[in-house]
Amino acid sequence: MKAIFYGSTGKWVRRGVLFVVDLLLVFLALQLAVQMRYDGAVSRRMYGRIMGVTPFIMLCYAACSVVGGVYDMIWRYASGREILRLAAVYAVAGALTLALNRALGWTVSRPILGMTAILMLVMVVAVRFTWKQLRENLVHRKQARRARILIVGAGEGGAYAVRICQQNRANLGTPVCFADDDPLKRRMRISGVPVCGTIDEIPEIVKEKNIDEIIVAVPGTHGERLTEIVSICQSTRCRVRMLSDPGDVGKQDTAPAFRELNTSDFLSRAEVALDMEMIRGYLSGKVVLVTGGGGSIGSEICRQIMRFDPQLLLIFDIYENCAYELEMELKQKYGRDCPVKVLVGSIRDKRRLDDVFEEWKPTVVFHAAAHKHVPLMEVSPGEAVKNNIFGTRNLLASASEHGVERFVQLSTDKAVNPTNVMGATKRVTEMLLQAYARSTPMKCMAVRFGNVLGSHGSVIPLFEAQIRKGGPVTLTHPDITRYFMTIPEAAQLVLQAGGLANSGAIYVLDMGEPVKIMDLAKKLIRFYGYEPGVDMEIKIIGLRPGEKLYEELMMDKESAGVTKTAHDKIFVAPPISFSEDELEAQLGKLQQAVSADDDQAVVDGLMEIVTTYRPNRGMLAG
């Protein structure tokens, strides 16, 4: 029935029905006007004269309604503008009947014709709005049975969430109540929705109100408080979603108003405060190259760079699929003509790098390309050295030869007192970067941080995949700890560190307190609705090759001389002196070991360069 009434053919059916209804309303309005004019005592002769011209009066109103576009109005979305338009149409119809009454000698009392116009307006508006309200009530009752929504936060975010739900109840459901900790808002209503209790009372509210879904709408809340709120909501076993950034929803038609929870929400940290002008100062209007730009961290760096209006963003990656998807995402957000270019290539290929720098002339480089998966690099140390060390040296050489102003390299806490090949190669790249900082005018800096939530190869995706399969969740050691930060937080701090421009510096990001992986696994299991040790097993499988119980952000020699920067989450590790000539000779020997495909010689070569490297000697077995 709905399809008939609102479809392309049904449009004319709808107009026909309204046309007939309006003719009946004209007749009724005229009858009421006659009774009001004569106080119910109209003579038979007068009534007969009026009935004789009634068809002509109805025809006048019908013609004015068609010409005035009355049947083009959609009353589901009607407002005061539609009422004014109706008033104008019926005023014209009334004036037309008065003119015909005089010209054709109908001898109908003029007050009757005037009151007919007024009564017609009142009756049509009443009928239209009554139908609109009945229809909405029917839809609301239907939807209320499908999804009853509790909104956390009765501020601007909550009001926005209610408005979105009320405008699209068919798809989103019905907002039933709020939960908010402000005592002044208790029992108040926002857009007709009551505040029923505090956030701690959410489990009781869910039971009392038969809530199906919870929407967290507290955009200004971060850190431990957001983690606590999400945990309370998750404990109810309702579907839990977060309010998206209203600014993004407004700018992108495809952006959903509400998004599903992710791991960043229940491991939230305090929001990073950035010096936007400092970052804009070295990115705006510049050609910026990001190696490994299609990766998890590289892609987020690209997203953040686009906020600062670069002249051109070059996404350089060996894997074209991820880079292509990122390009499409950025063009969808910033327009088809946004300054983004994908370049396929490897940092191992010096000639390709030279061609890129010669053609596009980037002035800022973010180096995120690397082999980073610890166990895999233990098995293939030569490949780690080729890519991470010699690839980085190629990039540094090409950048310095082509006048790059600023070079920012992503490093890792695994470079500190490394126990694995990957960490050792990243420590060597820090030394290479400091060597170029001394010998070239290019400002070179490294940014050292820990694990990034949700990045490729991190523990979170592994745990999630295991939970989806029904377990067990595998843990290498019950006491293992790691530093964590979100992908956007890491990318933002990398951009901030790049603006500090202390050439040769190794910037260390404040990673907060280390997280016990056992606690992380339990939180993630509960996040998916299971209870650890009850319906989801946690299995200890032992440390992997190259893995250690805890990571460090600075070496012993660095800790004593660490200094603060202008940003409270970024520190500078003091440089550790080394001989550049000796480093070059050691790299020559390492190159020979790689060429000979001698994994043990590769490890020995890394140990000679990185004196704090203590590898797991059993790593090459099997």
NORFEN-V244298 format. One record per helix or strand. SS is the DSSP state (H for helix, E for strand). FROM is the first residue (numbers start at 1). TO is the last residue. If there is no record, write none. Layout:
BEGIN
ss: <SS | SS>
from: <FROM | FROM>
to: <TO | TO>
END
This chain:
BEGIN
ss: <H | H | H | H | H | H | H | E | H | H | E | H | E | E | H | E | H | E | H | E | H | H | E | H | E | H | E | H | E | H | H | E | H | H | E | E | H | E | E | E | H | E | E | H | E | E | E | H | E | E | H | H | H>
from: <2 | 10 | 44 | 70 | 75 | 80 | 110 | 148 | 156 | 169 | 174 | 183 | 189 | 193 | 199 | 213 | 223 | 239 | 246 | 258 | 263 | 276 | 287 | 296 | 312 | 320 | 340 | 350 | 364 | 374 | 381 | 406 | 413 | 421 | 443 | 451 | 459 | 473 | 481 | 484 | 487 | 505 | 515 | 517 | 532 | 536 | 538 | 556 | 563 | 570 | 580 | 599 | 617>
to: <6 | 37 | 67 | 72 | 77 | 104 | 144 | 152 | 167 | 172 | 179 | 185 | 190 | 197 | 209 | 216 | 234 | 243 | 251 | 260 | 266 | 283 | 291 | 306 | 317 | 334 | 344 | 360 | 367 | 379 | 401 | 412 | 415 | 439 | 449 | 453 | 468 | 475 | 482 | 486 | 500 | 509 | 516 | 527 | 532 | 536 | 540 | 559 | 564 | 573 | 595 | 609 | 620>
END
